[in-house]
Amino acid sequence: SQTIHQWPATLVQPVGSPLSLECTVEGTSNPNLYWYRQAAGRGLQLLFYSVGIGQISSEVPQNLSASRPQDRQFILSSKKLLLSDSGFYLCAWSVGGATYEQYFGPGTRLTVT
Amino acid sequence: QQPVQSPQAVILREGEDAVINCSSSKALYSVHWYRQKHGEAPVFLMILLKGGEQKGHEKISASFNEKKQQSSLYLTASQLSYSGTYFCGTGHYGGATNKLIFGTGTLLAVQP
């Protein structure tokens, strides 16, 4: 069966510090991978998605970046965090595009102070 | 363009029914439904595809009106476990077929 992991589970970082969040998927090959951000009490905002190694599509221009160094690994990074980067970051995978269900990881709760 | 969900919130007693709507301004070829409990990740419920195919939860039903670019989720004989925030996610044509745009969310609270 497939599983998706995210770490860390919670993170408190000062403004201006760097960020690295990691997501890994087990039990499947060549998944589509997605990064979402959810502000408190709000909906899911798609940040990046990837259909293969090294292939990243950016949805929102901002100070975040994403990389996919391996087939089942997806990393979200920032060089300098802003207060507005606080939120619940969710990684998800699917076997294909928008006709296939997405499975979400447990999420990382980031607080920028 | 983010799909709009209605109502924004609904409170039910156990055993009552509810309908949640999702409306898009762009042509759809798929609609997904997810439920998120407080502090947890969203969980997949159902997919509806253009042409009438459906995949998902046996106890939850939904409809997809392609012409009106709308979908409705039907929750019947609600249970306490149905409480949470429901999101629709829409798939669109035109070069963006690998992603979903999620709606504004509907908060559902089922009380004993």
Interface residues (C-beta under 8 A of the other chain):
Chain A: N32 Y34 Y36 R42 G43 L44 Q45 L46 Y49 V51 S57 E59 L90 G96 G97 A98 T99 Y100 E101 Q102 Y103 F104 G105 P106 G107
Chain B: Q2 Y29 S30 H32 Y34 E40 A41 P42 V43 F44 I47 L49 K55 G56 F87 G89 T90 G91 H92 T97 N98 K99 L100 I101 F102 G103 T104 G105
